[in-house]
Amino acid sequence: MYVYELKKGDPDSYRYKSGWEKMKLIRETIDVKGGAARDVELRFTRHGPVMAVDAASNRAFAMRTVWK
């Protein structure tokens, strides 16, 4: 699990080493059985998918993966 500091004013950028990197953003539509389809935004860091964001503390939590 990685905890990243998010850039103030740009929550899609996270601190990595001595700089900032942009998260990869993927937009998808998910079909929902018995309901309307939902549009979702998925974010990824260099280490894996973002599982949660805590906007109050300017932090994102990502799970390291071996697949890409």
Sequence and secondary structure as in RCSB ss.txt:
>XXXX:A:sequence
MYVYELKKGDPDSYRYKSGWEKMKLIRETIDVKGGAARDVELRFTRHGPVMAVDAASNRAFAMRTVWK
>XXXX:A:secstr
 EEEEEETTEEEEEEETTEEEE EEEEEEE  TTS  EEEEEEEETTEEEEEEETTTTEEEE   S  
